Amino acid sequence: MPLLPYLGTLPTVGDDAHVDAEGIVIGKVTLGRGVRIGARTVLRGDQDRIVVGDHVRFGRAISVHMDPTFPTQIGSEVVVEDDAIVHGCTLGDAVLVERDATILTGSSVGEGSIVQAGALVPEGKSFPARSVIAGTPGKVVRETTDDEVAATRRRARERA
C-alpha cells in the first residue's frame, strides 16, 4: 500500500482498505474501513487533515487535498468517480461525485446528493441533503430519489 509520511505523520488506514499500487496517500489522512483507492488517485494531507469514512470508493486519477483551516471530510458510503477534484470541503454520507466534477474549498454537499459529471461546486457554497447538482457553477436541479441514494450506497460497498 503506497502510504507516505509528511513531516513524520503517516496515514491511518482502517481494516480492509485498499490503495492501488499507483495510488498515493500522504500525511495527515485517515481512511475508514473498506475504503478503495484507484490508480493515480492522490490523497495529500499536508496543510491540514483528510478524513474518509467507511466504504468510500475512489476511481482513477482523483485529487483530494485541502487548504489550511479547511480540512477535507468525506462521509461513509461515498463514491468519487474518475478525474474528480475534492478540495477542502465536506461530503456527507452516500454522496456520488461523478466523473470530472470539482468541489472547492469551504463548500459542503449534503447526504445522499449527486454532483453530476463536470459540475463545479464553488468555494464556500453549501448544498442541502439529497441535491442533484449540475453545471458551472453548480446549481440544484432536483432532489435525488431513494433508488439513486441506495445505488450510491451499493456502489460504495463493491469490492471490485
Secondary structure as UniProt FT lines:
FT   STRAND          3..4
FT   TURN            7..8
FT   STRAND          12..13
FT   TURN            15..16
FT   STRAND          18..19
FT   TURN            21..22
FT   STRAND          24..31
FT   TURN            33..34
FT   STRAND          36..37
FT   TURN            39..40
FT   STRAND          42..52
FT   STRAND          57..58
FT   STRAND          63..65
FT   TURN            68..69
FT   STRAND          72..74
FT   STRAND          79..80
FT   TURN            82..83
FT   STRAND          85..87
FT   STRAND          90..91
FT   TURN            93..94
FT   STRAND          96..97
FT   TURN            99..100
FT   STRAND          102..103
FT   TURN            105..106
FT   STRAND          108..109
FT   TURN            111..112
FT   STRAND          114..115
FT   TURN            117..118
FT   STRAND          120..121
FT   TURN            123..124
FT   STRAND          126..127
FT   TURN            129..130
FT   STRAND          131..134
FT   TURN            135..138
FT   STRAND          139..143
FT   HELIX           146..157
//
